[in-house]
Amino acid sequence: MTLIASNVNLTDILGVLVDAVIAFDQDQRILYFNQGAEQLFGYRAPEVVERNLDMLIPPRFVAVHREHFRAFLHASEASRPMSKRRPIYGLTKSGREFPAEAAIAKIQQGEDALLDQ
C-alpha cells in the first residue's frame, strides 16, 4: 500500500512517536501533547492542553526560558536546538527534574505562530 501525502494525517503520525512532541502558541499555551510527551512528563494530554508551558519547566529556569523564547519568537530563524546555549531541564508531574534535549520550530498559521518543541 502506498500512502499519498494528502491522505496522511500529521496528528496521527506525531501521536505515536516515541519522542515527545509539544506544540504551543506564542503565549506558550500548550495546544498539542503527544504520547511520547505523556510518557516523558507523566501527564495525560488533557491535563496540560490549554495550560502554560511553564508547568513543564523547573521553576528556577522559567524566567530565562521565557527570555530565550521571546528572542526566538522575534528572530528570523525558523528552528534551533534549544540546548545550543546551555543544558535544559524538564519537570515531570511528580516534580522530578530531568536533563532534556529539545529543538524548537516556528510554524506560521496566518497571523499566529504555532511553535513545536
N, C-alpha and C positions, 0 to 999 in steps of 0.2 A: 504494500500500500504506500502511495506517495502522498505526503502532506503538501497541500497547497498553502502558501503563505497567508492568503486571505482567509483561510479556514482555521488557522491556528489561533487559539485564544491565549494571549500572553499571560493572563492571570492564572490560567490553569498550569502553564509551564512554571511560572515563578512560585506557585503554591507548593509544588512538590520538590523544589530544590532543597538540598541539604544545607546549603549556605543560607544565612539569614538575609532576607530582603525586607527592608523597611522603606516605605515611601511616605513622604511628608510634604506639607506645603511650605510656603515661605514664612509662615508663622510658627513653623516646626510642630504643627499639629499632625499627628500620625494618621495617615489615610489607608495604609496597607501594611500588613504584618503577616508574613508567610509562615509556613510550618517550620522552616529552619529557625526563624526568629523565635517562635514559640518554644522550641526545644532549647535554644541557647539562653533565653531570658527567663523562661519559666512562666510566662504569662500566656493566656489564650488570647487570640486576636480581639475578641470583643472587650477584653479588659483594657486594651491600650488604644484602640482606634478612637479617634477624636480627642485623645489626650495629648499632652505636650511631650516631645521627645526627651525633655529633661528627666523624666521618670526613669530612663534607661541609662543615665549617666551619673556616676558618683557625684554627690553634691559639691565636693571641692573642685570639680572640673567644669561645672555648669557655666560659670561666668566666662571662662576662657573659651569654652566651646561656642557659646553664643557670639563672642567676638570674632572667632575664626569663621563661623557660619555667615555672619553679616558680610565679612570681607569677601568670602567666596560668592555669595549671592550677587554682589556687585562687580565681580571680576569677569573678565571676558572668557576665561577658560570654561569649558563645558563639564569637565570632570577632573578629579585629582584624588590621589591616595591620601587618606586623612592622617596616616601615621608618618607622613613625609617630614613634618616638623618636629614631632615628639610622640612618644608612645601614647596610645589612647586606651581607655578602660570603659567597660560596660558595667552595668549594675543589674543583677538578677532580682526577681521578685522576692527572693529570700534575703536580699541585702548583701549577697556575696559579690565582690568586685572581681573582674577578670580582665586580663590584657586582651585587646581585640585588634584585629586587622580590619580595616574598612576603607571603602572608597565612597566618594560622593559624586553624584552626577545631576545636572540640571536637565529637565525636560520641560520645554515651554508648551503650554496649552493656552493659546490665546493670550490674554493679559496675565495669566497666572503662571508661576513657575512651580513645577512639581519636582521634588528632589527625591533622590533614591540613595540609600546608604547600604 
